[in-house]
């Protein structure tokens, strides 16, 4: 458990792009990090140090995330933000009692955690990166920065992920698969199906191709007494089985091929305290299956003409 973490990173050409505040016709880059302070009313301090470069002006924004979100929803406003350019330096900070510097951010420069929510910290630039409106162009990539996050109460470590309090940039935490890691859900736009994974390397691989794989956040926690084995077919559909009878039956079907055991997810075969039912629906278009711990999403899928609801498949603990 820690109450402070420091990350040294770069804004680079491979990072996601968004319109810059100084010139919305030109793009800048951003890195996203997720923090979860564990103590109610903890003051969160965030400092982005651009090492006084004259190449770009850093901005830090903080968004409050929903329980299963890993990114802000479209149009979501930050709950805290800062651009310290008015101070004559090239740093951006969120700190207790601080007044807002800079314009166009629409949020205070302080953040007090509720002890429950996860927050996304976005490091970006006021200026375009690169800035092709000048001659010669400025803000060439990559650009270095240091991000420091601390709390005055409790710790930063998320209870549902064991790899530390800061996750990112633009990816999930850590290189290893932990027994309590979140199961991520991605929509495969090419195959027209969902893929679920607890494997860290696979999460990073899928997240690196957002044009095909749309990150839909964490679905539930990989923890339990049973291995959920994954099978895939030639149409890009997936089937996840924890019941020995189902596994044996699927293994007799030529169209289904078992995935690498490293992609397996752990679940509960029967109800246990703290675990919720995970519902399954059959996708008639891909012969794959959709899984969700959210009853409203299950009901929505059941009402679609190309899905057939198949009830409860297994049990899992929700993301805290």
C-alpha positions in Angstrom: 0.0 0.0 0.0 1.3 3.4 -0.9 0.1 7.0 -0.6 2.4 8.4 -3.4 3.5 7.2 -6.9 5.7 8.8 -9.5 5.8 7.9 -13.2 8.2 9.1 -15.9 6.7 9.0 -19.4 6.4 10.6 -22.8 3.7 12.0 -25.0 4.4 10.3 -28.2 3.1 9.8 -31.7 1.6 6.4 -30.7 -0.5 8.0 -28.0 -4.2 8.8 -28.6 -4.9 12.2 -30.2 -7.5 14.9 -29.4 -8.0 18.5 -30.5 -5.7 21.0 -28.7 -7.2 23.8 -26.7 -4.9 26.5 -28.3 -5.9 25.4 -31.8 -8.7 22.9 -32.1 -8.0 22.4 -35.8 -4.7 20.7 -34.8 -4.2 17.7 -32.6 -2.4 17.0 -29.4 -1.6 13.8 -27.6 -2.6 12.4 -24.2 -1.8 9.7 -21.7 -4.4 8.3 -19.3 -3.9 6.9 -15.8 -6.4 5.5 -13.4 -6.1 6.0 -9.6 -8.4 4.9 -6.8 -7.8 6.7 -3.4 -9.0 4.4 -0.7 -9.9 6.9 2.0 -13.0 9.2 2.1 -12.2 12.9 1.9 -8.6 12.3 1.1 -7.0 15.3 -0.7 -5.4 14.3 -3.9 -2.3 16.1 -5.2 -1.3 15.7 -8.8 1.8 17.3 -10.4 2.9 17.1 -14.0 6.4 18.3 -14.6 7.4 19.1 -18.2 10.9 20.1 -17.1 10.4 23.7 -18.1 10.6 22.8 -21.8 9.4 25.6 -24.2 8.1 22.9 -26.6 4.7 22.4 -25.0 2.5 23.5 -22.1 1.1 20.5 -20.1 -2.4 20.2 -18.8 -3.8 17.7 -16.3 -7.5 16.8 -16.2 -9.3 14.4 -13.8 -12.5 12.5 -14.7 -14.6 10.5 -12.3 -15.2 7.0 -13.7 -18.2 4.8 -13.5 -17.9 1.4 -11.8 -17.0 -0.5 -15.0 -15.5 2.4 -17.0 -11.9 2.8 -18.1 -12.4 6.0 -20.0 -14.6 9.1 -19.8 -17.8 8.9 -21.7 -18.1 11.2 -24.8 -18.6 14.8 -23.7 -17.9 14.1 -20.1 -16.4 17.2 -18.2 -13.5 16.9 -15.9 -14.0 17.3 -12.2 -10.6 18.9 -11.7 -8.1 20.4 -14.1 -5.1 22.7 -14.3 -2.9 24.6 -16.7 -0.1 26.5 -14.9 1.0 28.5 -17.9 -0.1 31.7 -16.1 2.6 31.1 -13.5 5.3 31.3 -16.1 6.3 27.7 -15.9 5.5 24.6 -17.8 4.0 22.5 -15.0 0.4 21.6 -14.2 -0.8 20.8 -10.7 -3.9 19.7 -8.7 -3.4 20.6 -5.0 -5.5 21.3 -1.9 -6.5 24.9 -1.6 -5.2 25.9 -5.0 -7.0 28.4 -7.2 -7.4 27.6 -10.9 -4.8 28.8 -13.4 -5.3 28.9 -17.1 -8.5 29.2 -19.1 -10.9 27.0 -20.9 -10.7 24.1 -18.5 -14.0 24.6 -16.7 -13.0 22.8 -13.5 -11.4 23.6 -10.1 -7.7 22.7 -9.5 -8.5 20.7 -6.3 -9.7 17.1 -5.9 -11.1 15.5 -2.8 -11.7 11.7 -3.2 -14.8 10.0 -2.0 -12.9 6.8 -1.0 -14.9 4.7 -3.5 -14.6 6.1 -7.0 -11.9 5.5 -9.5 -10.5 8.6 -11.3 -8.9 8.9 -14.7 -5.9 11.3 -14.7 -5.3 12.6 -18.2 -1.9 14.2 -19.1 -2.0 16.3 -22.3 -0.9 19.6 -23.8 -2.5 23.0 -24.3 -0.5 23.3 -27.5 -0.8 21.0 -30.6 1.7 18.2 -30.7 3.3 18.7 -33.2 2.4 22.3 -33.9 2.5 22.6 -37.7 1.0 26.2 -37.6 4.5 27.6 -36.9 7.6 27.7 -39.0 9.6 25.8 -38.3 7.1 23.4 -36.5 7.4 23.1 -32.7 6.3 20.5 -30.3 7.9 17.6 -32.1 7.2 14.2 -30.5 8.1 12.6 -28.2 7.9 15.1 -25.2 8.9 14.0 -21.7 7.0 14.5 -18.5 6.8 13.3 -15.0 3.5 12.5 -13.2 3.4 12.4 -9.4 0.2 11.5 -7.5 -0.2 11.4 -3.7 -3.0 11.5 -1.1 -2.9 12.8 2.4 -5.1 10.0 3.8 -5.3 6.3 3.1 -3.5 4.9 0.0 -3.7 4.8 -3.8 -3.9 1.1 -4.3 -7.1 -0.1 -6.0 -8.6 -3.0 -4.1 -9.6 -4.8 -7.3 -6.2 -4.7 -9.0 -3.0 -5.7 -7.3 -0.4 -3.9 -9.4 -0.4 -0.5 -7.7 -2.4 2.7 -7.5 -1.5 4.2 -10.9 -2.6 2.3 -14.0 -1.4 3.3 -17.5 -0.6 5.1 -19.7 -3.4 4.0 -22.1 -3.3 0.4 -20.9 -4.2 -1.8 -17.9 -1.9 -2.4 -15.0 1.2 -4.6 -14.8 2.7 -7.4 -17.0 1.4 -10.3 -14.9 -2.0 -11.9 -14.5 -3.1 -11.6 -10.9 -5.8 -13.9 -9.4 -7.8 -10.8 -8.5 -7.3 -8.9 -11.8 -10.2 -7.4 -13.7 -11.7 -9.2 -16.6 -11.8 -6.8 -19.5 -14.5 -6.8 -22.2 -13.7 -5.7 -25.7 -15.9 -5.4 -28.7 -14.3 -6.9 -31.9 -15.7 -4.6 -34.6 -14.3 -6.8 -37.4 -15.8 -10.1 -36.1 -18.9 -8.5 -34.6 -18.4 -10.2 -31.2 -17.1 -9.7 -27.7 -13.9 -11.0 -26.2 -13.2 -11.2 -22.5 -9.7 -11.5 -21.1 -7.9 -11.4 -17.8 -4.5 -11.9 -19.4 -2.5 -8.7 -19.1 -0.5 -9.0 -22.3 -3.6 -9.7 -24.3 -5.4 -6.7 -22.8 -2.5 -4.5 -23.9 -2.5 -6.1 -27.4 -6.2 -5.5 -27.8 -6.0 -2.0 -26.4 -3.3 -1.1 -28.9 -5.7 -1.6 -31.8 -8.7 0.6 -30.8 -9.9 0.8 -34.5 -10.8 -2.9 -34.2 -11.1 -3.7 -30.5 -13.3 -1.2 -28.5 -12.5 -1.2 -24.8 -15.8 -1.6 -22.9 -14.2 -1.6 -19.4 -13.9 -4.3 -16.7 -16.8 -6.7 -16.5 -16.0 -8.6 -13.3 -13.1 -10.0 -11.2 -11.1 -13.1 -12.2 -11.4 -15.0 -8.9 -13.0 -18.3 -8.0 -13.0 -22.0 -7.6 -13.4 -22.9 -11.3 -11.4 -22.2 -14.5 -13.5 -20.5 -17.2 -11.9 -22.0 -20.4 -12.2 -20.0 -23.6 -12.9 -21.5 -27.1 -13.1 -19.6 -30.4 -14.5 -20.4 -33.8 -13.6 -19.5 -37.3 -16.3 -16.7 -37.4 -14.6 -14.8 -34.6 -17.1 -15.9 -31.9 -16.1 -17.0 -28.4 -17.5 -19.5 -26.0 -16.5 -19.6 -22.3 -17.2 -22.8 -20.3 -16.7 -23.7 -16.7 -19.0 -26.7 -16.5 -17.0 -30.0 -17.1 -19.9 -31.4 -19.2 -20.0 -28.3 -21.4 -16.2 -28.3 -21.8 -16.2 -32.0 -22.8 -19.0 -31.4 -25.3 -17.4 -28.4 -26.9 -14.2 -30.3 -27.3 -16.0 -32.7 -29.6 -17.0 -30.0 -32.0 -14.6 -29.3 -34.8 -15.6 -25.6 -35.2 -14.5 -24.8 -31.6 -10.8 -24.6 -30.8 -9.6 -24.2 -27.2 -7.5 -21.0 -26.6 -4.1 -20.9 -24.8 -4.7 -21.9 -21.1 -3.0 -18.6 -20.2 -6.2 -16.7 -21.3 -8.3 -18.7 -18.8 -10.5 -16.8 -16.3 -11.4 -17.9 -12.8 -15.0 -17.8 -11.7 -17.3 -19.4 -9.1 -19.4 -22.4 -10.1 -22.1 -21.7 -7.5 -23.3 -18.6 -5.5 -20.9 -17.4 -2.8 -21.1 -14.3 -0.7 -20.1 -11.2 -2.7 -20.5 -12.9 -6.1 -23.2 -12.1 -8.6 -24.6 -14.2 -11.5 -23.1 -13.7 -14.9 -25.6 -14.0 -17.7 -25.0 -15.6 -21.1 -26.6 -14.9 -24.5 -26.0 -16.7 -27.8 -25.1 -14.5 -30.8 -26.9 -16.0 -33.9 -24.6 -14.0 -36.3 -21.3 -15.2 -35.0 -22.2 -18.4 -33.1 -20.4 -16.7 -30.2 -21.6 -15.7 -26.8 -22.1 -12.5 -24.9 -21.5 -12.4 -21.1 -22.5 -9.7 -18.6 -22.8 -9.3 -14.9 -25.2 -6.4 -15.4 -28.9 -7.7 -15.4 -30.0 -4.7 -17.5 -27.5 -5.5 -20.2 -28.6 -9.1 -20.2 -32.2 -8.1 -20.6 -31.2 -5.7 -23.5 -29.3 -8.5 -25.3 -32.3 -10.9 -24.8 -34.5 -8.4 -26.6 -32.3 -8.2 -29.6 -33.4 -10.4 -32.6 -30.0 -11.9 -33.1 -29.4 -13.0 -29.5 -30.9 -15.8 -27.5 -30.7 -15.5 -23.7 -29.3 -18.6 -22.0 -29.6 -17.6 -18.3 -26.9 -17.7 -15.7 -23.6 -19.2 -16.8 -21.5 -18.8 -13.7 -20.9 -16.4 -10.7 -18.2 -13.7 -10.3 -17.4 -10.8 -8.0 -18.1 -7.4 -9.4 -15.5 -4.7 -9.9 -15.4 -2.7 -6.6 
